[in-house]
Amino acid sequence: MSAHPVSPGWMEPLGVSLTEDGINVAVFSTHATAIEFCLFDETGEIEIARILLPMRSFDIFHGAIAGIRPGARYGLRAYGPWA
């Protein structure tokens, strides 16, 4: 089992927003084929998790990720023809 369980989440609001048990991530991209949420350690130098956003609704990739707290360092990775 993942340290950060993932569920479909919501397509709004766009960006990263806090939820009761973690975060919701919603990213718009017309051309991406997949989007990953990349979690880093406290220094921001070491990637400690890479989580695929499980849903695509129209051109919005989204997912709810449990266990992520305020202040977490993260990035987004897009896959597709112009990635």
Backbone hydrogen bonds, N-H to C=O, Kabsch-Sander energy under -0.5 kcal/mol:
donor,donor_aa,acceptor,acceptor_aa,energy
7,S,64,A,-2.3
15,G,26,A,-3.5
17,S,15,G,-0.5
17,S,24,N,-2.5
19,T,22,G,-2.6
23,I,65,I,-2.3
24,N,17,S,-2.7
25,V,63,G,-2.9
26,A,15,G,-2.1
27,V,61,F,-2.8
29,S,59,D,-2.8
33,T,79,Y,-3.9
34,A,79,Y,-1.2
36,E,77,R,-2.8
37,F,51,I,-3.2
38,C,36,E,-0.6
38,C,75,G,-3.0
39,L,37,F,-0.6
39,L,49,A,-2.7
40,F,73,R,-3.0
41,D,46,I,-2.3
44,G,41,D,-1.4
47,E,45,E,-0.5
48,I,39,L,-2.9
49,A,39,L,-1.5
51,I,37,F,-3.0
52,L,50,R,-0.5
53,L,35,I,-2.7
55,M,62,H,-1.9
57,S,60,I,-2.9
58,F,56,R,-0.6
60,I,57,S,-1.9
61,F,27,V,-2.9
61,F,59,D,-0.5
62,H,55,M,-2.2
63,G,25,V,-1.9
64,A,7,S,-2.5
65,I,23,I,-2.4
66,A,5,P,-2.8
66,A,64,A,-0.5
67,G,21,D,-3.0
68,I,65,I,-0.7
72,A,69,R,-1.7
73,R,40,F,-0.6
75,G,38,C,-2.1
77,R,36,E,-2.5
79,Y,34,A,-2.6
83,A,80,G,-1.5
